Amino acid sequence: MNDTTGTRDAPQPDAAPPPPAADHEDAMRLYGPDVARDPVPLYEEMRRRFGPVAPVLLDGDVPAWFVLGYRELHHVAGHPEWFARDCRRWNQWDRIGDDWPLLPYVVWTPSVMFAEGDEHRRRAGAIGDALAATGRAHLHTLCRQVADDLVDRFAQDGEADLIGQYAHRIPAGVIARLYGIPAQEVPGLVEDNLLSLDTNPEAALAHQRILERMRRVVAQRREHPRDDIPSLLLNHPAGLTDEEVVVDLLVIMSAAQAPTGNWIGNTLRLMLLDDDFSLTLQGGRSSAGEALNEVLWKNTPTQNFIGRWAVQSCELSGRRIRQGDLLVLGLAAANGDPRLNTGDLDMHATNRAQMSFGHGEHGCPFPAPVIAETIARTAVETLLDRLPDVRMAVAPEQLRWRPSIWMRGLYELPARFSAALGVRHRTAAGSTAAPTA
């Protein structure tokens, strides 16, 4: 079997799934178009009926526990010895068919995502060290180049979709360059990365193309090391195998793409709609960081995360959790826990204790959150620097959120701007720069 192919080691169901267990008879469904369209009322109803840990049914009425309390989520994420990441201990595999919609989230792969204990520390430590070797100044310059190149493509049009033409193209573009991918191959890799995260038939083919590209990169760097992330992983004292590096390179890219792309898009939406950030749109930049932080609190890109599996039977906030039960981490719900309300009006602008990057051993490894923020902030600031009069091209109510309970992002964000302002001109040194307003 291919090392990057998921496994679960469980028989396939040959009949209709059994009814929920007794402790899930009154569970609420965590799926369906109404839920995905606006999950906040559902979270509030769960909190009212069940408290900080609620019984839920996933697609096909598969039972799970939804952790929506901030303290409770902090506890679960902070104790991997009780609530672990290896999905093969799940007690519901006999209910799961090959067409289950959430299978990609739970099927085991030999990546850092499902590793535990010393193995996880070995893999995550290598990733953290490789990412940390990227200098902040170099990363900022790289992000600015990627963002500027994208703005150049639509600056003369006077209009653009800030999601499809901008926000979603930046993270993979930056990561591809940190991987040392040749410039002429970056656009194709970005396209495949976007396709691989969709639900159409092209997704599997796009994923396979990315996988083969990562294998070629690893083979090349094994033969001829360079100053890039693949080389750093291959030469790390952790002694990663080539296939471990391949699969973890895929994890890094996919973990960066959708969350960071949606973070950029959700922040641009907020800044175009909210009068509190009007100074930024008039040329100031001080509120870009505040807007990014507010989005993590109120409209975080990663809404929910599967998850954790109980190592042994235990009790959590009065709920009896059985060995092998699945726990879904309600990141958005935890960020909105009313017990966090301190009365501080500036909390969402300055407090960085939100759960958007997870927590504990299996949270985003340092410095991944710093890199994601650098990418997102540079993207937002570059767009506003280049297009200072950018404005929404449609009424706010016309914006459409993608129907997902797991990720929060827009289909598109149509905008208009003065074309002449965004066009860069050649300097005496031959580089390009945006004209001053």
Residue pairs with C-beta under 8 A, 6 or more apart in sequence:
1 7
3 110
3 243
3 246
3 247
4 109
4 110
4 111
4 211
4 243
4 246
4 247
4 250
5 109
6 103
6 104
6 107
6 108
6 109
7 88
7 107
7 108
7 109
8 87
8 88
8 90
8 93
8 96
8 106
8 107
8 108
9 88
9 93
10 93
10 94
10 96
11 93
11 94
12 97
12 98
13 94
13 95
13 96
13 97
17 60
17 61
17 62
17 95
18 95
20 27
20 57
20 61
20 63
21 63
23 55
23 63
23 319
23 320
24 55
24 56
24 57
24 63
26 49
26 55
27 54
27 55
27 56
27 57
27 63
28 42
28 45
28 46
28 49
28 54
28 55
28 56
28 57
29 35
29 56
29 57
29 61
30 42
30 56
30 57
30 58
30 64
30 66
30 304
30 328
30 405
31 57
31 58
31 59
31 405
33 403
35 42
35 405
36 403
36 404
36 405
37 401
37 403
39 303
39 332
39 405
40 336
43 68
43 330
43 332
43 333
43 336
46 54
46 56
46 66
46 68
46 333
47 54
47 68
47 69
47 333
47 338
51 69
51 317
51 318
52 67
52 68
52 69
52 71
52 72
52 317
52 337
53 65
53 66
53 67
53 68
53 69
53 72
53 316
53 317
53 318
53 319
54 65
54 66
54 68
55 63
55 64
55 65
55 66
55 319
56 63
56 64
56 65
56 66
56 328
57 63
57 64
58 64
58 102
58 328
59 100
59 101
59 102
60 95
60 100
62 92
62 95
62 96
62 100
63 92
63 325
63 326
64 306
64 307
64 325
64 326
64 327
64 328
65 316
65 319
65 321
65 325
65 326
65 327
65 328
66 304
66 327
66 328
66 330
66 333
67 73
67 76
67 316
67 327
67 328
67 329
67 330
67 334
68 330
68 333
68 334
68 337
69 317
69 334
69 337
69 339
70 334
70 335
70 337
70 339
70 340
70 355
71 337
71 339
72 316
72 317
72 334
73 329
73 330
73 331
73 334
73 355
73 359
74 334
74 355
74 359
75 316
76 82
76 83
76 308
76 316
76 327
76 329
77 83
77 308
77 329
77 355
77 358
77 359
77 360
77 362
77 363
78 359
78 360
79 360
80 116
80 117
80 308
80 360
80 361
80 362
81 311
82 310
82 311
82 312
82 314
83 308
83 309
83 310
83 311
83 327
84 116
84 308
84 309
84 311
85 113
85 114
85 115
85 116
85 120
85 308
85 309
85 362
86 108
86 114
86 116
86 309
87 106
87 107
87 108
87 114
87 309
88 108
89 309
89 311
89 323
89 324
90 106
90 309
90 324
90 326
91 322
91 323
91 324
91 325
92 324
92 326
96 103
96 106
102 306
105 306
105 406
106 306
106 307
106 326
108 114
109 247
110 243
110 244
110 247
111 123
111 247
111 248
111 250
111 251
112 120
112 123
112 124
112 127
112 248
112 251
113 251
115 122
115 123
115 124
120 361
120 362
121 361
122 238
123 238
123 240
123 244
123 248
124 361
124 365
125 238
125 365
126 233
126 236
126 238
126 240
126 248
127 233
127 248
127 252
127 365
127 368
128 365
128 366
128 367
128 368
129 232
129 236
130 229
130 232
130 233
130 236
131 229
131 252
131 365
131 367
131 368
131 371
132 366
132 367
133 232
134 178
134 229
134 371
136 374
139 174
139 178
139 371
139 374
139 375
140 374
140 378
142 174
142 177
142 178
143 170
143 174
143 374
143 375
143 378
143 379
143 382
144 378
144 382
146 170
146 173
146 174
146 177
147 166
147 170
147 378
147 379
147 382
147 383
148 382
148 386
148 424
148 432
148 434
150 165
150 166
150 169
150 170
150 173
151 166
151 382
151 383
151 386
151 387
151 422
152 424
152 432
153 165
154 160
154 165
154 166
155 386
155 387
155 419
155 422
155 423
155 424
156 419
156 422
156 423
157 419
158 416
158 417
158 418
158 419
159 393
159 414
159 415
159 416
159 417
160 166
160 414
160 415
160 417
161 412
161 413
161 414
161 415
162 265
162 268
162 383
162 413
162 414
162 415
163 261
163 265
163 409
163 410
163 411
163 412
163 413
164 412
166 264
166 379
166 383
167 261
167 262
167 264
167 265
167 268
167 379
167 413
168 194
168 257
168 261
168 262
168 265
169 190
169 194
169 261
170 260
170 261
170 264
170 375
170 379
171 256
171 257
171 260
171 261
171 264
171 372
171 375
172 189
172 190
172 193
172 194
172 253
172 256
172 257
173 186
173 190
174 256
174 375
175 252
175 253
175 256
175 257
176 185
176 186
176 189
176 190
176 253
177 186
178 228
178 229
179 217
179 228
179 229
179 230
179 249
179 253
180 217
180 221
180 226
180 228
180 229
180 230
180 231
181 189
181 213
181 217
185 213
189 210
189 213
191 206
192 206
192 207
192 209
192 210
192 213
193 206
193 210
193 253
193 254
193 257
194 257
195 202
195 203
195 205
195 206
196 203
196 206
196 207
196 210
196 254
197 203
197 254
197 257
197 258
210 250
210 253
211 246
211 250
214 246
214 249
214 250
215 246
217 230
217 249
218 230
218 234
218 242
218 245
218 246
218 249
219 242
221 228
221 230
221 231
221 234
222 234
222 242
225 231
225 234
225 235
229 249
229 252
230 245
230 249
233 240
233 245
233 248
233 249
234 240
234 242
234 245
240 248
252 368
255 364
255 368
256 368
256 371
256 372
256 375
258 301
258 407
258 409
259 301
259 302
259 372
259 407
260 301
260 372
260 375
260 376
261 301
261 409
262 301
262 407
262 408
262 409
262 410
263 292
263 295
263 296
263 301
263 372
263 376
264 375
264 376
264 379
264 380
265 409
265 410
265 413
266 295
266 299
266 301
266 408
266 409
266 410
267 288
267 291
267 292
267 295
267 376
267 380
268 380
268 383
268 413
269 399
269 410
269 413
270 277
270 291
270 294
270 295
270 299
271 277
271 280
271 281
271 287
271 288
271 291
271 380
271 384
272 281
272 390
272 391
272 392
272 413
272 415
273 392
273 396
274 291
276 287
277 287
277 290
277 291
279 286
279 287
280 286
280 287
280 288
280 291
280 384
281 384
281 388
281 389
281 390
282 388
283 388
283 437
285 381
285 384
285 385
288 377
288 380
288 381
288 384
289 377
290 349
290 350
291 380
292 373
292 376
292 377
292 380
293 348
293 349
293 350
293 351
293 352
293 354
294 348
294 349
295 301
296 335
296 354
296 356
297 335
297 347
297 348
297 351
297 354
297 356
298 335
298 336
298 348
299 408
300 331
300 332
300 335
300 354
300 356
300 408
301 356
301 407
301 408
301 409
302 331
302 356
302 406
302 407
302 408
303 330
303 331
303 332
303 404
303 405
303 406
303 407
303 408
304 328
304 329
304 330
304 331
304 332
304 333
304 405
304 406
305 328
305 329
305 331
305 358
305 406
306 326
306 328
306 329
307 326
307 327
307 328
307 329
308 326
308 327
308 329
309 324
309 325
309 326
309 327
310 321
310 322
310 323
310 324
310 325
310 327
311 323
312 323
313 320
313 321
313 322
313 323
314 321
315 321
321 327
329 355
329 358
331 355
331 356
331 358
332 408
334 355
335 354
335 355
335 356
340 347
344 351
357 363
357 364
357 368
357 369
357 372
358 364
364 372
383 390
384 390
385 434
386 421
386 422
386 424
386 434
387 415
387 417
387 418
387 421
387 422
388 421
388 437
389 417
389 418
389 421
390 415
390 416
390 417
391 415
391 416
391 417
392 413
392 414
392 415
392 416
393 414
393 415
393 416
394 414
399 410
399 411
399 412
399 413
400 410
400 411
400 412
401 408
401 409
401 410
401 411
402 408
402 409
402 410
402 411
420 435
421 434
421 435
421 437
422 434
423 434
423 435
424 432
424 433
424 434
424 435
425 432
425 433
425 435
426 432
427 433
